[in-house]
Amino acid sequence: MTSVFPWALGGPLSLYLGLLVVTLALHAAFIGYVLGGIGWVVVAAIRGRKDPVSEVARDWLPFALGAAITAGVAPLLFVQLVYQERFYTANLLLFHRWMAVVPALIVGFYLLYLHKSEKVKRRGGQIAVAVIAAACFGFVAWSWTENHLLSQDKGAWQGLYASGGMLYVSPAVVPRLLMWLMASLPIFAAGAAWQVRAKHGDESAASVRRLAIVALVGIALSTGAALWLWQQMSDDARYDLDQSMMGPWWIALITARAAEAIAWGLVARRPAARAWLARASVAGGLAIVTGAMVREGARLHALEPLRERWIMSGGKILFAIAAVVSIAAIVALYKIVRRGLAEGPPA
């Protein structure tokens, strides 16, 4: 196990990188629901048809976005901790473009509530609200993709700074963005399928079948985009992903993706079978985690200059204490809220 990424890196670096991957996977699950859900809502609004999936998505999208933003705090902190110079440099070079992520998220967040309300009844208004919200989230996804790739391309820093531009152009931007957008479809399909089943029971078979087909399309397109991205990657990234420590994660990712595709295929044939939907959901969850591991493995070269500094650093015990206290506080608050809901409002 110690020869497998990230344990092979040793010291606190492996701990914080592992926590980055786990928290990033949780964030990706929520943001995948948002991206896939807003795409479904836009198509439904344009077609002018109400269906159980779009109704469920419209109800749950504001919550999912709030959960995604909250879950994104931890991986954002770990990215700053692990990649330091590269992450901060990319932020500064993109400058106003990067800061525009915040107002875009705020506008998109409130548009989701507006789309959910009864104030937007006309079809034209629903289309406009859904499309603008989708554009906001698409801009955020593009900005994160651009920032991630710029942080790895040190050769572009001087030229971008000298030009004063705030737009990073790379042949890897489009395939990487497309890969993550298409990967959101099976994530949304899994969440929406359970929600539709819970709300409509046996009458949800047709909706679950459509979701299964969308999930299969997403798996196929995201895989194709990943192969395209491989061709556009830097030599350093391809070299990193070819390391022996990444081998088990490649096997796990391919296995999880294949299992997910098979399970969704069987869900499409038998949408009433809860067992295959559960298998598709579990395999999809494993694909998210293993995909996040491979994602970080592509920038091993960015970690090498920091390894010596991390080996000499301390604070592990303090971090563990803080983590235990935080988890205990969350559990305690959950129990208090649950007890209050069970007892009902005071007389």
N, C-alpha and C positions, 0 to 999 in steps of 0.2 A: 504493500500500500504506500510505503514511503517513497517509492519511485514513480508515483502517479501524481500528476498535476492536481491540486496545488501543493500537496504535501511534500513533493520533491523540492520545493523552494526552501522549506525549513523556516524555523523561527516565527516571529509574529506575522511576517509577510503572508505565510500560508493561511494563518487564522483569519486575517482581515480580508484576504482575497476570497477565501471560502465564504465568509459572511457577505461579501459583496455579491457573489454569485447567487446565494440563497435569497437575499433580499431583492436582488434584481429580478429573479424568477417570479417572486410574488408580485412585484410591480408590473412585470410583463403580462401576467395573467389578467390583471385588472385593465391595463391599457389595451390589451388585445380585445377584450370585450367592448371597450369604448370604440376602437377603430372599426372593428367588424360590425358593431351595432349601428354606428352612425352611417356606415355604408349601406346596411340593410334598410334603414329608415329613409335615406335619400332615394333609393330605388323605389321603395313603396310609395313615397310621396309623389314621385314623378309618374308612376303608374296610376295613381289615384285610387289605389285599392287598400283597404284595411285588412290586415291578416293578423292572426294571433301572435306571430313572432314580432312584427313591428310594434304592436301594442305593448307587449312585454318589454321590448327594447326601450321604447319611449318612456315607460314607467321607471326602468332601472338605470338608464344611462346617467342621470345626474349623480346617483349614489355611486355607480361604478367609477365615474370620473373623480369624485371626491376620494374614494378609496385608492384609486391609482395615484393621485397626487400625494396622499398621506403615505402610501407605501413607497413612494419614490424618494422620500426624505432620507431613509437609511442608505440605499445604494448611492445616492448623491454624496452623502458624507464620506462613505467608504471610497468612492472614486477620487475625491479630493485627497484623502489620506494616502491612498496607494499610488496614484499617478502624479500627484503634486504638480511639478513644473509643467508637464505636458497639458494637463487639464486647464490650469490657470492661463497658460499661454494661448491656448485655443480660444478661451473665453475673451481674453483681452483683444486678440486680433479680430474676432468677429464683432466685438463691441456692441453698437446699437442693434445690429441684427440679432445678436444673441439675447439681449435684454428684451427684445420684442416678443420672446417666448411667453413672458409673464402676462402682458395684456392680451395676447392671443388666447391663452388658457382662460383668463377671466371672462372674456367675451364669449368663448365657446361654452363655458360652464353655465352662464346665465341664459344663453340661447337654448340649451337643453331644457331648462325649466320653462322657458317661453314656449317651446315646441310642445311640452307636456301639458301646458295650461289650455283652458278653453278659449283664451283670448285670440288664438290663431286658429280660426275655423275654416277659412277659405283655403282652397287647394294651393293657390299661388303663394299665399303667405306661408303655408307649411313647407312648400318646396324651398322658398327663399331662406327660411330659418334653418332648415336642415342642411342646405348646401353651404351656407355661410359657416355654420358650426363645423361641418366636415372640412371646409377650407382652413379654419383655425387649427384644427387638430392635425391636418396634413402639413401645415406650416411648421408646427412644433416637431412633428416627426422628421421632416426634412432638416430642420435646424439641428436636432440632436445627431442625425446621421452625419451632417457636415462637420459638426464639432468633433465627433468621435474620430472621423478620418483625418481631420486637420491636426488633432492632437498627436497622431502617429507620424505625420509627414513633416518632420523637422526641416527638411530641405525647402519647404514652401514658406516657412515662417518669415525669413528675411525679405523675400520678394513681396509677400502680402503686406508686410509692415511698411515697406518702402513705397508701395503704390497707394497706400491709404485705403485700399478697397476693403469691403466687408463681405465679400462673396468668395468662397473657396470652391474652385472647380476641379473635379477629379472624375475620372472614368468609373470609379467605384461607387459614386454617390447614388446613381440611379439604380443599379442592381441591388445595392444594400438596402435602400429605401423600399424597393419593390419586394424584396425578400421578407422584410418585417411586416409590411402591409398585408401581404398574402398569408403570412403565418398567423395573422390575427383572425382569419376566417374560421379555422377549426377551434380556436379558443372561444370565440363568440358562439359558435355552433354548440359547443358543449354546455356552456352556461345557459343559453337560451332554450336548449332542448329540455333541460331539467325544469326550467321555469315554466315553459309551456305545458309540460306534462303535469306539473303540480297544479296549474290553474285550470286546465281543460281535461285532464284525465285521458280516457280512451279516445276522445275526439281529437287528440293532438297528433294522431298518427301521420296525417298528410304533412303537417308542419315539420315534424321531426324528420320525415323523409327528405324534405327540401333542405333542411339544415345539414343533413348528412351529405347530400350532394354538394352543397356549398363547401363543407369541410374538406371533401375529397378534392375539389377544384383548388382550394387554398393550399392543400398539401402538395399537389402537383406543381402549381405555379411557384410556390416558395422554394421547392426543390430545384426547379429550373433556374430561378433567380439566384440561388446559392451557387449553382454551377457557373453561372455567368459571373458572379462576384469573384469566384475563385480565379477566373482568368484575368480579372482586373485588379486583383490584390497586389500589394507591394511584394517584392522578393522577401523582405524581412518577415512579413505576415505568413507567407506560404512556408517559409523555412521553419517558423515557430510551430505551425500546425502539423508539420511533418516530424516533430520530435517524438521519441518513443513514449514519453510521459503522457502524450495526448492520445495515444492509441486506444486505451480503454474507453475514453470519452467518445471517440469517433464510433467505436463499436456500439456503445450504449445509445448514442444519438440515432444511428441508422436503424438499430433494432427497435427503438421506441417509435420512430417515425413509421417504420413498416408495420408494426403492430397496430398503431393508431389508424393507418390507412385500411388495414384489413377489418378492424373493428367497425369503422365508419361504413365500409362497404356492406357489412352484415346488418348494421343499423338501417341502411337504406332499403335493404330487402325485408327486414322485420323490424319496423319502427316501434312496435309495441314491446319489444324485448328489452327490458331494463338492464339485463346483465351485460349486453353488448354495448349499450350506451355507457354503462359504468366502466367497462374495459377501455372504451375509446377515451373517456375522460381521464382515467389513470395514465394511459399511454401518452396522452397529450400533455399531462403534467410532467411526466418524466422527460418528454421531448423538450419542454421549456427549460427544465433544470440543466439537462445535458447540453442543450443549445447554448445556454448562458455560459457554461464551462468552456465550450469550444470558442465562443465569442471572446472570452478573456485570454484564451490560449493564443489567439492571433496577435497579441501584443506582449509576448514574453520578453521581446527585446527591449521594451520600455521599462521592464522591471529590473533588468540586470544591473544598471548603475545604482539602484537603490538597495540591493540585497545586503551589502555590507552595513549600510546605515540601519536597516531593519534588524539585522542580527544583533547589533549593539544596543538596540532600543529596549525600553522596559515598559511597564504599565499594564502588563497582562493581568495581574491580580486585581488591580483597580478596575479594569474594564470588566472582568468577570463579576466582580461584586456589583458594579453598576447595572450590568445586564440582569443579574438575578433579582435585584431590587425592582427594576423596571417591570420585569415579567410578573413578579409578585403583585405589584401595584395594579397592573392591568387585570390580573385574575381577580383581585379583590374588588375592583370597580365593577367588573362584569357580574360578580355575584351580588353586589349591592343593587345594581340595576335590575337584575333578574328577579331578586326578591321583591323589589318595589313593584315590578310589573305583575308579579303573581298576587301580591296583596291588594292591588288596585288602588285607586285614588282615595285619599282620606275622606271620611264621612263629614 
